[in-house]
Amino acid sequence: MDAAPVEFRRTIDLSGRFPLKRDNALVIPTPVRYERDDARRRVVVTVQEEFQASAMISIIERQRADDAWTYGMLYDLRRMTGHPSLADLREMMEQAASRRLSEAPRGPVAILVTDPAIYSAACSYAALGRSRLTIQMFRDFDDADRWLTRETKLAGN
């Protein structure tokens, strides 16, 4: 009996450790996980550590380098601790909203967070970029997923 086809997603370990393979999937032993899904034109970043501006900027740079700039981006921050300063938010938004020559506009960004303090900081981040990005805050994964799917299609991505 033939096994069912398995969809692989490229997962990048941002901590420098090697990925592990288990059950036909890449498992990354890291507190920051970057998953690129070409079929859905989506990148999902899951953060499970203390907030670090440098890690978030690395994710933005990685999305550009990975030719996924126009993909929908879901930041799952439900397990993140700590929160950014206003200066951190401004620096991250400058990176996220800037366009390089001949670069298409960035795809839509959904930020998923449940902690009230982090949610407040993320709302400030979204407010800083709303005039230059399609960005929305969510407390529920399914709502974020539906919005990101719709916005990615509307953007023609």
N, C-alpha and C positions, 0 to 999 in steps of 0.2 A: 504494500500500500504506500503510495507516494505521500510525502508530508505536504501539508498546506504551504503555499508560498508565505514567506516571512517578509514583512516590510522592515527595512533597516533605516534607521535615522542616524545621521552623523552626530555624534556627541563629542564635544570638545572638553577636555579636562583643563580647566584654567589654573589648577594648582601645580601643574608640572608633573603630576603622577601619571602612571600609565593606566589606560582603561582596562577593565576586566571584561571578559566575555562570559555571559551566563544566559542560558536558555535563549540563544540566538539574539541577544540584545547586549548592547554595551552598557556596562554598569560602571559609573564613575564614583570612586570613593573620595568625593570632594564636597565641600560645603557650597560651592557655586557650580551649577551644572548648566551647560549650554547645549541645547538640542535643536538641530536644524532639520526641519521636515520639508523636503522639496515638494512632495505631493500636495501639501496644504499651503505651501509658500509661507511657512511660519517658523519663527525661532521662539523657543520657550527657554527662559532663563529662570532657574530655581535657585534661590539664595537661602542658605540654612546656616548663617553665621552672623557675627557682628557686622554692621554696616561698615564698608570701606569704600571711600570714593574712588580710590585707585582701581579696585576690582570692577566697579560699575563702569568706569571709563574704559577699562580693558574690554569689557563686553561690547560697548559701542564700537570700539576700534575693530574688534573681532568681526562684528556684523558687517562692517564695511569691507574688511579684507576677505571675508568669506563670500563676497558677491551676493549678500542677502539683504542689502540695504533697503530694497523695496518690499521685502517680506513683512508680514504682520509680526509684531513682537509682543510676546506675553511675558511680563516680569511677574513671577510668582514670589512674593515677598512675605508670605504667610508665616514662614519660620525664621525670618530675619529678626535680629535683635539690634538695639541701638537705633539711632536715627541721624540723618545728615544735618549739617549746619546750613544756614542760608547760603554761605559761600560755596559749600559743596554742591548744593542744588543748582546754583548759577553756573558753576563750572561744568557740571554734567549736562545741563541744558544747552550750553554753548556748543559742546561736542555733539549732542544729539540733533540739534536743529540746524547746524551749519551744513551748507551744501558745497561740494567741490565742483570745479568745472566739469561739465558734461555729466554730472551725477543726477540721476532721477530723484524726485522727492522721496523722503523716507516713508516707509510703509507705516500703517497705523500702529499705535502703541497702547496696549492694555496693561494696567498695573493692578495686580491683585494683592490686596493686603487686608488683614483683619484687625491688627493691633491699632488702637485709637491714636496713639502718638505717632506711629509710623504712617498711618493713614493721613493724618493732618500734614505731615511733612511731604508726603507724596502728592497731596492736593496742591500744596504750594508749588511743587515741581511742575505739575500739570498746568497750573495757572501761568507759570513763567513761559511755557511753550505753546500754549493753545493757539496763539496767532500764527505759529510757524509749523505746528505739527498737528496731526490728528491723534489725539491722546485722550484717554478716559480712565477713570478710577473705578475699581470694583471691589466688592467684599465677597462675591460669590463666583466660583469658578465657572459654572455653566453660563452665567450672564456675561462674563468676560469672553468666554469661548464663542458665544453667539455673536456678540458685538464685533469681535475681531474677524470672524468669518465674513460677516456682512461688509464691514469696512474694507477688508482686503479685496473683496469682489468689486465694491464700488470704485476703488482706486484703480481697478484694472490690473491688479497684481496677480 
